[in-house]
Amino acid sequence: MPLFINKLRNVPVLLAISFGLISPGCGTVSRQALVVAAASDLAKVATPLAEAFERAHGSRVAFSFGASGQLEQQIRQGAPFDLYAPAALSYCESLGRDGLLAGECKVYALGRLVVWSGNLTIRSLAGLQDKQDLRIALANPQYAPYGRAAQQALEASGLWQSLQPQLVFADSVSHAFQMAKTGNADAALVARSLVRNEGGNVLDVDPSLHQPIEQTAAVLRSSANQEAARLFVDFLVSPEARRILEAYGFGDP
């Protein structure tokens, strides 16, 4: 089973949560585990991907989820990751230009933007403005690719300015989904991968309304586990990984 790590906000410390790799409360990550700084739209698909990789290569995988831009900053500050898997090619290329990667940025999937609501049926983006008191959650466009895509889609639809009083900005796309799921927002612009098996009402956003959400992976130069990290990047573009990713709503680049 994979190990999941959630970052502590504004603190360069990782809190380890064991799923069978280490004893609960240990507070450290197994050195054998490959540590991936992963965009939070991968939260649900991470388990089947990690299990398939371990079956194929015998290496365990740990994840630290967050907004892609925030994870990039953690890497620049020396966070102990082996691999970077943002939801935007641009963040990965930025690290590459500064010599922080051990290899190229590889796009392995495309994220899909949707509008999700637990109890409202929204048939179009324009329907978001039907009620002035409707609270709409989205990830912060300044550092979250899904937030940026949501802004682009609303701008292309002529809705960005008129919806400003109704928008609620979240730390990441998974946080935006949780806001809608818990009733702190009425709807959310989020990743299709996060709403799988969640019920509610889903509206697919036309991908032509925003730039592609490019799921990217690259090995970090600072990694002490570069061989396993390269294997994981190659695995992400394998037929098995693509079948898993497609089942969770990701597109093939």
N, C-alpha and C positions, 0 to 999 in steps of 0.2 A: 504493500500500500504506500502511496506517496505521502510525503510530509508537507504540511502547509504552514507558512510563516506569514503573519500579518505584521506590517510595519507599524511602529508607534509614531503618531503624528509629531513631526518636527524633532524627533529624537533619533539619532543614528544608531539605534539599538534594535536588534531583532528578537522577537519573542517566539520561541519554538513551541509548537503544539504537536504532540506526537499522534500519529496514526499507525502505530505498530513498529516504528523504526527505533524510537528511544523511549525510555520510561517517562510517563507523565511527570511534569515538574522538574525535569532534568535541566531545562533552560539552555541547552546547547544543541547544535545540529550535528548529526552524525557526519564525520569527515568523509565517509564514503558516498554521501548523498550529493548529487549534482544540484546546485542551488540556482534557481531561475528567477530573475526579476521579471514578473509577468504582468501584462495588462490585465485589469480586473475582469474583462469580458471572457477571460479564460477560466474563471473560477469553477464553473461546472464541468467543462471538458477536460480540466487538468487531470482528474482522477483516471479516466479511461486512457488518456494519452500516456500518463506515467506508468500505469500498469502494463500497457502494451510494450512500452520501451523496456521496462524491466524484464519482461518475458523474453524479449528479443536479445537484449544485451547484458542483462544481469546487473545493471546500474540503477540505483534508486534515485528518485528525483524529489526535490523540495521546491516549494513555490513561495515567493513573496509577492503578493498582489497589490496593485495600486494604479493610480493614473500614470500613463506612460511618461509624461513630463516630470512628474515627481520622482519616479524611479530613475530617470536619467540623472537628475540632480543628486540622488543618493549615490549613484555609481561614480559621479565626478568627485564626491566627497569621500570615496574609498569604501563604500559598502561591500561586504565580502560575497559578491555574486560570481557565478561562473558564466552565466549566459543572460542576455538581455532579450526579452520578447515583447516589444511594445506593439501597440495597435496603429503605428504610423512609421513609415519608412524614414521620414524626415528626422525623427529623434535618433534613430539608429545611425543614420548617415552623419549626424552632428558629432556623435562620439567617434565615428571613424575618421572624420577630418582632424580630430584632435589626438589621433593616435591611441585611442583607448580600446580598440578592437583587435582581435587576432584573427582576421579574416573578413569576408564580405558580409553585408547585410542581405539576408535571403528572405524574400516574400513567399510565405507558404500558404496563405489563405486570405480571403477578403471578409471583413466583418460586415454585418448587415444591420442597418438602423431600423428600429420599429418604434411605434407609439404603443405603450402598454397601459392599460387601466384595469383595475380589479373589478369594477362594476359599471363603468361607462362604455358605451359603444361609440367609438369615434371613427367615422367613415372616411375622413379626409383630414389633411392638415388644417384646412380652413375651419373644420369643426372645432378646433381648439379654441376659437374665439367666440363660440356660440354663447358661452356663459362667462361673464366678466369676473366671476369669483372663482373660476377654475384655476387651481394651482398646478403648474406644470414643472416637473423636475427634469433637469438635465445636468450632465457633468460640466464642470467649468471649462469653457472653450480655451482658456489660456494655457492649460496643460493636459487636457484630456481629449484625445482624438474623437471620441463619440460626441463630446460636447461641441467640438469644432464642426463636425459633420451636421449636428442638429442645427447649429446656428446657420450654416450654409443653406440647409434645406429650408429653413424658415425664411431666410433672406430671399432665396430664389422664388419662394411662394408669396412674397410680399407681406409676410406676417411678423417679421422680427421686431420691428418698432412697435407695432400695435399690441404685441403680447408682452412687452417688457414688464408691466406691472404684475403679470401673472407668473413670471418665471422664477424658479427657485434653483439656485446653483448648488450642486453637490460636489464632494471631493473627487469622486470617480463615477464611472458609469454604473458600477455595482451599488454604490451609495445612492445614486439617483433611483435605481430600481427599488431599493429597500425603502426609500421615502414613499414611493407610490404603494408598495406592498403593505406598508404599515399604516397607511392613511394620512401620512404627513404631506402627501401631495395627491392630487386626484388622477394624474396621469404622468407618464414619464417617457422621454425620448431615450431609448436604451438599446442595448445589444440584443439581437434575436437569441443569441446563445444563452442569455440569462433568463429568458422567459420560458424556456423549454419546460414543459410539464407543470407550469405554474397556473394554468387556467386563465381566467380573466379574458380580456379582449385585446387582440393584437392587430395593429394596422402596419403593414409594410410600407416604409418610406421609399419612394422612387429613388434608386441609387443615382440617377442622372441629376438629382438636385444637389448633390454634394460630391466632393472629391472622394476617391476610393479610400476605404478604411483598410489599409494594407497591414495585415498581421505579419510581423517581421521577426527574425531571430538572428542573433550573432553571438559569437564567442567573445568574451572579454579578455583583453590582454593580461589583466591582473589575475585571471583564474589559475589556480593550481591544479585544475582538473580539465585541461583543455581537450584532451583526447576524448573523454566522455562527452564533453560539451559539443564537440564537432559531430559526434555520432548522433546526438539528440537533434541538432539542426538538420542533419541529413534525414533522420527519421521523420521529421515534421513534413517533409515533402514526399514521403513514401506513400504508396497506395493504401496501406493500412491506416496511417495517420489521416489521410485525406478522407477515407470512409468515416472515420470517427468524427472528424471536424464537420463533415457534411451533415451527419446525423444531428449535430448540435446547431445547425443553421449557418455555418460558415460557407462561403463561396470559394470556388477554385480559381486562383489567379491566372 
